Amino acid sequence: MSDDGLNRMTGAELRDFVEHRMQMSANYQPVIIRNLILAHGRLPADALARALMLEDPSQVAHAKTILLRMPRPVLARRGVAHYDRSTGEFELLVDFESDNEKDEIVRICDRKIAEWNRREAPQERTASRDVKVFERARRRCELCGVPATVRLLQIDHIVPRSKRDRTDHVTLHGERIHYEDLKNLQALCGPCNQGKSNTRSEDYRPSTNWMAETIAYTMRLAKFYEFDTDEILRKATEDFEVNPNLPRD
């Protein structure tokens, strides 16, 4: 046992395990062991995950399909890189003046990659995020208005999971966001959520258009029953000025 309290084996024991006792349903174990040895015994989980992906033929084939379908023609059109179909190789069409110039461009690329990864990182749903959705909806169904004290509320994806792309993103009101983003979540009661189903993308949250339509409907209703619409607007304005805060009940 080592100083850190962990049992350690000898190199001979590891060789015996790898050669004779390791049972494999995938190539994960030897990939992890090999990369840990090459890294002198320690590697972050993210690095090992990338190593697993590089050794997965299906992942490599998928990445190659993406490479040839999208960035290849863009880089070729911009005169940056050329793909030689006969050799299957990419060639950078650039003459550098110095190694410092190359290093600087590599640093810029690293920064661009990091910025993109931060922006595109999946956002897992958490209890605190669900609470934010319910509080934003003032603990009422955003379709029928029933309060949470009467009917249990659920979290609904405005653009359903079924419409997310291969990177778990959806497009809502012209913006590309992760499907678990707070912007794509609304509070609905069970019956309203089931009625919406997983194929429709209605956003029932209050908006400028929603408010305008609601006011217009109220005014049409008042006119139908021959109420004075100017008087209704005046009374509504007075009530708002007296208590501008939305009641919670």
N, C-alpha and C positions, 0 to 999 in steps of 0.2 A: 504494500500500500504506500502511496506517495504522501508527501507532506500535505497535500490538499485533500487527503481523505479518500481519494479515488483509487480503485484497484487498477493496476497497470500490468500489461502483458509484455512478454519479450518479443523481439522480432521473429524468433522461431515460432512462437505461439501464433503470432499474426499470420505468418506464412502458412502454417497448418490450417488455420481457419479459412483463409482465402482459397487455398488449393483443395481442401478436402471437406470442410464442414459448412461452408457458406451455401445456403439454399437461396436460389434466385428465381423471382418471378418477373424481375426487370433488371436493368443494368445499374441500378442506383448504388448498391453497396460498393462494388469495385470502383466506380467513378469517384465516390466520396473518399474512399480509402486512398486511392491514387493521388487525388488532389491534396489531401491533407499531408501525405508524405512529401509531395513536392513543395508544399508551403511550410515545411518544417514543423508540422503538427497542429497548426491553428489556422482557421479561415472563418470569416463571417458567413452566416447562413446565406446572405444574398449572393456571395461569390460561389458557394456550393450550388445554389439553385441555378445560377447561370451555367455552371459546368454540367449540370444534369441536362439542361436544355440543349447544350451543344452536342451532347452524346445521344440525343433522342432523334432518330432519323426523321420522324414525322414533323418535329419542330423545325429541324434544319430545312426540310422540303418546303414547309410553310413559309419560313423566312425567305427562302430563295424565290418562291413565287412572288412574294411582296417586293423583293429587291428588283426583279426583272419587270414587274408590271408597272410600278409607279416611279421610284427614284431613277431607274436607268434611263427612260426616255427624257425625263426632265433634265438630268445632268448632261445627257448627250446634246439636247437642244441648246443648253446654255454653254456648250463647249468646254465643260469641266472634265468630263470623263467619257471614255469610249469602251464599249463592250465588244470584245472579239468573239463572235459566235463559234468560230472554228476551234478556239482554245478554251472557251469558257472563262476568259479572264477579263477583268476590268483594268483599264490603264488611265492614270491621271494625266490629263493633257496640260501640264503646268511645268514651267521652267522656273525653279526657285533661284534667288540670288544668293541665299545663305541658309545655313541651318537655323539661324535665329529666326528667319522669316517663317520657316516651316514650323518651328516650335510655337511661334506666336499664333499661327493659324490653328494649330492643334489645340492650344489653350482656348481660343475662341470657340472651336467646335465643342470642346468639353463643357464650356459654359452654356452653350446653346442646348446641348443634350440635357444638362442638369435642370435648366429652366423648363424645358418641355416635360421632363419626367415629373417635376413638382406639380406642374399644371395638370397633367393627365393622370396623376396618381389616383387609384380607386379610393372612394370615400365610403367606408363601412358605416352602416346604420348603427346608431347607438341609442341607448335609452334617453340620454339627454337631448339628442336630436329629435326624437319622437315627441318629447315634452315641448320642445320649441314649436313643433308643428301644431300641437294641441293648443298651446297658449296663443299662438298667432291666430288660430281660428276661434279664440275665446271659448274654447271647449264646447263648440257646437259643430254639427255636421255642416260643411260648407256648401252642401247642395240643398237639403231640406230644412236646415236650421235647428233640428232637434238637439237639446243640450245633452251633454255626457251623463248627466244625472238621470236621464230618462232612458237613453239607449247608448250602449257601449260604442265608442268611436274606434275606427281603424285607420291605419296609415295607407293611403292610396298613392300609387305612382301615376302621376298625370299622364306622362307618356309611358305605357306599360313596359315591363321587362321584356315582353315578347318582341318589342320593336327596337331593342338595344342592338348596337353593332358589335363587331368582334372584340372591341376594346371596352365594352360595357358603357358606351356613350349613346345619348339620344339627342335629338334636336327639339328644343322647346322654344316657341316664339322666336325662331331664327337663331337661337344660341345653342351651341353644342356643349352639353354638360354631361357629367357622369349620371347614370340613371338613379343613383342614390343621393344625388345632390339635394340639399334642402329646397332648392328652387323647384324640384320635380315632385315634391311631396305635398299632399293635402290631406285634411281630416274629413273622413266620411263615415257615416254610420254603416252598419252591416248591410241593410237592404239597399242603400244607395250605392255602396261599393259593389255589391253583386250586380246591381242593375247596370252600372257602368261597364262591367266586364273587363277582360284583359286585352281587348282589341281596340278600344276607343281612347281618345286622348283629350277629353274635355277638361278644361281648367275651370273649376267652379269657385275659385278664390275671388274675392272682390277685386275689381279693377276699374279704371276710368270708364271703359265701355260698359261694364256691368252696372256701375252706379248710374250712368246716363240712361241706360235701358230701363232700370228700375224706376227712376224718377219719371221718365216718359210714360211708363205704364201707369204709374200712380196718377199722373195728370190726365191721361186718357180715361182712366176709371172715374176720376172726379168729374170730368166733363160729361161722361155718360150718365152719371147720376145727378147732373145739373148743379154741382157744387161750384162755388166761386174759386177758380184755380189761383187767382191772385191772392185771395185771402188764405188759401192753404199754404202757399209759398211764404207769405208773411208770417203766419203762425209757426211754420216749421223753422224759419230763421230765428224767431224769438226763442223758441224752445232750445235751439242749438246754442244760442248765445248765453242762455241761462246755464246750460249744462253741456259743454262741448265734449265731455268724455263719454265714451261708449259704455253703457251699463254692462256688467258682467253676467247678469241673469237673463 
